[in-house]
């Protein structure tokens, strides 16, 4: 009976050691951490853009747009969403830029919002007071 208990304890210890070795050798690399952060940022940007754009499009046309037919993004700073046949509109296009909000809202051919500032634009230099 004691030999079965000893074998069980040795087996348990072996399993625990193997488990610790596996966990210790499978750490996330720096590249995997960066990729994970980029995916998380991209997902949050897309979610925010969908929320803000859907809300504004809904306000303009009186019908809630659901899944966009087209979307594009650089994954870090901007998202463009296009819906087709939403309520009375044949198309609705919305561009969301991080730190700038909605920079384009176009319903059918009507442009309701259009900001042309570049995503990477530097702030304007202060003008001199001398004439």
PLY file of the C-alpha trace (Angstrom):
ply
format ascii 1.0
element vertex 131
property float x
property float y
property float z
element edge 130
property int vertex1
property int vertex2
end_header
0.00 0.00 0.00
2.82 2.37 0.82
4.45 1.67 -2.57
1.27 2.73 -4.40
1.20 5.97 -2.39
4.87 6.63 -3.15
4.32 5.91 -6.86
1.33 8.28 -6.89
3.35 11.05 -5.21
6.27 10.57 -7.63
3.86 10.62 -10.60
2.25 13.82 -9.32
5.64 15.49 -8.84
6.73 14.46 -12.37
3.53 15.90 -13.88
4.00 19.16 -11.96
7.66 19.49 -13.05
6.74 18.85 -16.71
3.95 21.44 -16.42
6.30 24.07 -15.01
8.83 23.35 -17.79
6.17 23.74 -20.48
4.85 27.01 -19.00
8.38 28.35 -18.52
9.47 27.68 -22.09
6.37 29.03 -23.83
6.63 32.70 -22.89
5.30 35.32 -25.30
8.00 36.89 -27.47
8.29 40.66 -27.91
6.98 40.33 -31.48
3.93 38.41 -30.26
3.27 41.09 -27.63
3.46 43.84 -30.27
1.15 41.91 -32.61
-1.33 41.44 -29.79
-1.27 45.15 -28.95
-1.79 46.07 -32.61
-4.75 43.71 -32.90
-6.26 45.11 -29.71
-5.79 48.71 -30.91
-7.27 47.91 -34.31
-10.26 46.19 -32.73
-10.92 49.09 -30.38
-10.61 51.61 -33.23
-13.04 49.65 -35.41
-15.51 49.32 -32.56
-15.34 53.03 -31.74
-15.71 54.03 -35.39
-18.70 51.71 -35.86
-20.38 53.09 -32.75
-19.83 56.79 -33.54
-20.58 56.53 -37.26
-23.69 54.36 -36.75
-25.03 56.86 -34.24
-24.55 59.82 -36.58
-25.89 58.03 -39.67
-28.93 56.92 -37.66
-29.54 60.52 -36.56
-29.32 61.77 -40.16
-31.51 59.20 -41.91
-33.78 58.02 -39.12
-32.85 54.33 -39.48
-30.14 52.40 -37.68
-27.38 51.08 -39.97
-26.20 47.64 -38.97
-23.31 45.85 -40.66
-21.39 47.98 -43.18
-21.09 46.53 -46.69
-17.52 47.86 -46.99
-14.85 48.94 -44.56
-11.21 49.92 -44.79
-8.63 51.01 -42.26
-4.94 51.43 -41.65
-5.50 49.58 -38.37
-4.02 52.37 -36.24
-5.52 55.78 -36.96
-8.56 55.74 -39.28
-11.54 53.64 -40.37
-13.88 54.18 -43.32
-17.30 52.50 -43.29
-19.84 52.31 -46.12
-23.43 51.12 -45.77
-25.79 50.39 -48.68
-29.60 50.72 -48.67
-30.09 52.04 -45.14
-33.55 53.47 -44.53
-34.22 56.03 -47.25
-30.54 56.34 -48.21
-28.92 54.35 -51.00
-25.50 54.76 -49.40
-23.89 56.22 -46.31
-20.15 56.73 -45.96
-18.37 57.66 -42.76
-14.66 58.11 -41.97
-13.49 58.16 -38.35
-9.98 59.36 -37.45
-8.54 58.86 -34.01
-8.10 62.16 -32.11
-10.23 63.95 -34.74
-13.52 62.07 -34.61
-15.73 61.83 -37.69
-13.97 63.55 -40.58
-16.36 62.54 -43.37
-20.08 61.86 -43.43
-21.71 61.44 -46.80
-25.30 60.32 -47.27
-26.04 59.49 -50.92
-24.37 62.43 -52.70
-24.76 64.95 -49.85
-21.57 65.70 -47.95
-22.61 66.59 -44.39
-19.16 66.61 -42.76
-15.80 66.90 -44.46
-12.62 67.75 -42.60
-9.53 67.70 -44.77
-6.90 67.76 -42.03
-4.19 65.17 -42.50
-3.87 62.47 -39.88
-0.17 63.23 -39.42
-0.39 66.99 -39.89
1.89 69.08 -37.72
0.31 72.02 -35.91
0.52 75.32 -37.74
3.46 77.52 -36.79
2.47 80.64 -34.86
2.34 83.76 -37.02
4.66 86.64 -36.29
3.15 89.83 -34.84
5.48 91.96 -37.01
4.05 93.53 -40.16
0 1
1 2
2 3
3 4
4 5
5 6
6 7
7 8
8 9
9 10
10 11
11 12
12 13
13 14
14 15
15 16
16 17
17 18
18 19
19 20
20 21
21 22
22 23
23 24
24 25
25 26
26 27
27 28
28 29
29 30
30 31
31 32
32 33
33 34
34 35
35 36
36 37
37 38
38 39
39 40
40 41
41 42
42 43
43 44
44 45
45 46
46 47
47 48
48 49
49 50
50 51
51 52
52 53
53 54
54 55
55 56
56 57
57 58
58 59
59 60
60 61
61 62
62 63
63 64
64 65
65 66
66 67
67 68
68 69
69 70
70 71
71 72
72 73
73 74
74 75
75 76
76 77
77 78
78 79
79 80
80 81
81 82
82 83
83 84
84 85
85 86
86 87
87 88
88 89
89 90
90 91
91 92
92 93
93 94
94 95
95 96
96 97
97 98
98 99
99 100
100 101
101 102
102 103
103 104
104 105
105 106
106 107
107 108
108 109
109 110
110 111
111 112
112 113
113 114
114 115
115 116
116 117
117 118
118 119
119 120
120 121
121 122
122 123
123 124
124 125
125 126
126 127
127 128
128 129
129 130
